[in-house]
Amino acid sequence: MDSCNYKYMDSVFLDEYKAMDSIDSYSEEELIWEQFNNATVMPCKTIEGKKKAGVLDEAGKYVSLSEFKALSPVDCWGGAYDIKGEPKFVDENVMYMGRFWKHWGHFIMDLVSRLWYAIEVDKEIKIAYDGTDDINGNYLEFMRLAGITKERLIRVDTPTRFKSVIVPEVSFKPGISCNLKYKNIFDVVAGKALSESKTIEEYKDKRIYFTRTGIKMRFPIEVGEKDVEKLFSDNDYVIISPEKHSLVDQITMVQVAKEIVCVAGTLPHNMMFAKDGANLVIIRKTNKPNYRQTDVNRIRNLNVTNVDAHISLKPVGASGPFIIDVNKNLERFFKDRGMKFKYNKFLGFWKRKGRVIWFVPFYFSRNRKVKHQVPLYNGKEFSTRETAKKELFRFYIKRV
C-alpha cells in the first residue's frame, strides 16, 4: 500500500488493525483453468450451517477449483451435496462463474474474479452462475462493460448438467491472495466506461463525498451520517448519492476525482475502479475491520486516511446497528487540513444521547440470535479474546 494514515483512528485494537493492514496477499502465480465434460453445476444449498455449491465432474466428484475461499470462514463456500434425481441437461459449453446475489460489494469482491478467463481466453464463452435472481441493473452493466452480453449469461437455480464446464481459478481470495488478473478485470471495465463517459470534465479534480443518506430503508441500520455529510459539504465537497447515477458515471467519478470520501462498507470497494495511487478517506462507522477493503487499498496502492467516527458499544454484524458520531477524530481531521469545522457541540451532545437510546433496542432486536465477537487479526486469521467485548464497551462508553 502506498500510504495509510492512522492518525485519526481510535487506539483500541489499533495494533491488530495494523497487523491486518500489513498482509502481503499479492500473487504472481499463473492462474489455471480446467474443462470437465458432462459436468454439473450445483446451486448453493446450506447444510448444517455450511454453504455448499460448485461443480461436479462426470463421475460425480466435487471440483475443488470451483469453491470460494476467504479470510473469514463465514464468507467461504464450496462442497458437494446429494442431488435427488437426474439433473436437467443443457447442451452448452459454459464457464462457471460462481454464486450471485444482489449485494454490490460481494459481487465485485467475490463473484467476478473468474471473469479473467472470459476476458483473456475465450471472449465468446457462455457463463453459468448460481443464483435465484437474474443479473440485471448495474450488475449487468458491469458485465456489458467487461464485454459480456446478457445473452451469454445462464442462471442456474437447480442442479444442471452441461455439455462441458470450464472452471477458472479465482483471481481473488479476499484476505488470502490476489492475482494481477483480478485487477485487470477492473482496468478493462473502467477503460470501457471512460470511453463512453460524458461527465469526465464535470467531475475532474473534484473532491467527492459519496453519501448513503439518500437510500430509503424500512428500518435504518445506521444513524448520524447527515452531520458528517454536512461538514464535508461546508468544505465544498460534491455530495453524490451513487445509487442515483449510472455505473459509467460512478466509475468516471472515482477515476477523475481529486479525492473520494465515504462511509466504510461497500462504497469504498468501488475504488477497485480507481487509478493507482488515488486518494480515499474512509469514515469508519464501526471498530470492526473490513478485510476486503484492506485488499482494495493494497491492490490500488491507495492513499488512505481512516477516520474513526463512531460509537461502538457492542460488536455487531453487517446489519448493524451503527452510530456515526462527530467526534474529536473528525475535528482533528478537518483542522489539520485547514478546513472549516462548523458543528454545534451542545446540540451534538444531545444527538449522541438520543442515538445511544436508539441503539439499545435495535441492537437487541438485530442481534438476539447471534452473539457477535470482537474480531481481532492475529497474523493468520481472525480470533478474539475473552476480555475484548469489555475493552470495546469501556472505550466507547466514555464518548456517550
Disulfide bonds with the S-S distance in Angstrom:
none
